[in-house]
Amino acid sequence: MSQSTIQQRSSDSAQELGDETFMSAAELRNYMMETMMAKASKDTGSGRAEKAREDLIKSLMQPIPVTPEKIAEVKRRVLGQLRNAAVKGDKEALVMRFPNELCTDKGRALNNLEKEWPSTLIGRPLQAFEFWRDHLQPQGYGLKAMIVDWPQGMPGDIGFFLTWGDSKR
């Protein structure tokens, strides 16, 4: 994908960002609870984990309208997460976790450390990347994106971590 195509996609979706760009705590708790309950029951026929994952993907594919108020709210929420992590002495914080289906290549480019991996993002993960690029990177925050689980040896969920502190580790 050409740089101009990536920039066009980025500028198009940069117009849409809201307070749900980073999955809310309630959404994450609900997803985790449904997944854990399905695993605990070992009832593969019920499809609870699959249903929770499908609902999450459907939700995260929908862009959020951008307003100055929503951007300010996201900044407040993220700053709260970062402060909590900094108090513990951490130099990074997981700010978003999402299924690899929200990458057009299911995370292949990210896993292979390809420079153009952001061009594979869709929905709210793309908005989250753009939020970092436009609002947090200029303030010195880094973004570390990686596959955070490997179900049956295959790439699973992707995590976005905001980083700060000494980058020469």
N, C-alpha and C positions, 0 to 999 in steps of 0.2 A: 504494500500500500504506500502510495507516495506521501511525502511530507505535507503537501498541500491538501490532500484528502484527509489526512489525520487532523490538520489544523482546522479544516472546515467542519469535520465531525465534532471536534473539541469546541469550536466556537458555537455551533448549533446547540449542543447540549449544555454549554456553559450558561445558556440562558435559563436553564431549569435546574434548580438546586433548592432543597428545603431542609426542614428540620429532621426529616427521616432519612437523609442521605446516609448517615451512619445509623445502622440498625438500632432501634430503640431497645432499651433494656427489657421492656415488656415483650417485644417481638422475639428477642434472643432467648429469654426465659421460656416462652411458650414453645419455641422450636426445640430447645433443649429438653423440656419436659416431655413433649410428645415423642421425641426420638428415644429418650431414656425409657419411657413407659413401653414403647414398642419393643425395645431390646430386652427389657426385663421380662416381658410376657412371653418372648420368643414365639409370638404368634405371627408368623410371616404372612399368613392368610389375611390378617386384618388390614395390612397396608397402612397402618397409622404413621410410621416413620416416612414412608413414601409420600403420603398425603401431606404431612407437615412440610416436607421438603418442596413439594410441588407448589403449595400455598406460598411458601417463602419466596421461591423463584418468581412466581407470578407477581407478588407484591414488589419485589426488588427490581423487576423489569420496568415498572412504571416510573418514569421520571417525575420529579417533584418540581412544581413551579418555583422560580426564584424570586424572592423579594428581599429588599434590604433587611427587613425584620427577621426573615427566616435565616439569612446569612449570619446576622448577629446572634441569633439563638443557637445556631450550630457552633459558632465560635465559642459561646459561653459553655455549651455542653462539652465540647472537646477540651477546652481549657480546664474544666473540672476534672476530666479524666487524666489529663496531663499532670495537674497538680497532685492528684492522688498518687500517681505513679512516682512523681519526683519525691514526694514525702517518704516513700519507701526506698528511695535511693536508686530507682530504676532509671534507665536512659532511653527507654522506649515504652510504648503502650499500644496494645491492640485496640484499634478504633473501629475496625469493621471486619467481619468475617462473613463470607458468602459462598454459596455453592459455585463450583467451577463452570456450571452451565451458563453463568453470566459472563463468560468469555467465549467469543465465537469459536475458539479452538480448544475449549475446555481446559485452558491453562498451559497448553503446550509451550507457547512462546515464553511465558513467564518462567516456567520450569527450566527452559533452556537458556535463560538469561538473555534473550534476544532484545535488542535495543527498542524495537517497535512494539513490545508487548502491550503498552497501554492502548494501542489501536484495536486490540481484541476485546476491550471492555464494552459492556452494554448496560443500559439502565442506571440504577443508582450507584453501582461501583464506578462507572465512568464519571458520574457526577462527583463522587467522593474524590477520585483522582484529580479532577479539574479543580475542586475546592482546595485540595492540598496545593496544587500547582499555582493557583491564582491568589490564595490567601495565606497559606502557611509556609510554603517554600520561601517566599520573599522575606519571611521573618526568621529564617534559618532552620526550619524544621525539615528533616529528611523523611522520606517515605521508603519503607522496606516492605515489599510485597513478596509473599511466598506461599507455597502450598503448605497448609498446616495439618493436614491429615491424609493418610494414604490407605483408604479402605481396600482390602484385598490387593494391596500392592499398586493400586492405580491412584492417580492424583484425585484428591477430594476437594474439600473446602480450601478457599484462599483467604489469607489474612492480610490486612493492611495494618502496618505498625508505624506510628509516628515516632521519629527518633530525634534526639537532641544530645547535647553534650559533646565531648571530644570525639570527632569523627575519624581520628587517626588511630583507632584501636587496632 
